[in-house]
Amino acid sequence: MKDIPKDYEILLYRSQDGDVKIDVLAQSDTLWLTQKRMGELFAVQVPR
């Protein structure tokens, strides 16, 4: 398995028309998201 980058950011924001926008790290055709960020993206609670 390839090493996961140690520093990355995901930016979520909502446009004026209500669409959710997301910026993620894309590396070798792979998108990296934490469970917390996935929950935010899909507007769901992530169990702890």
Buried (B, 14 or more C-beta within 10 A) or exposed (E): EEEEEEEEEBEEEEEEEEEEEEEBBEEEEEEEBEEEBEBBBEEEEEEE
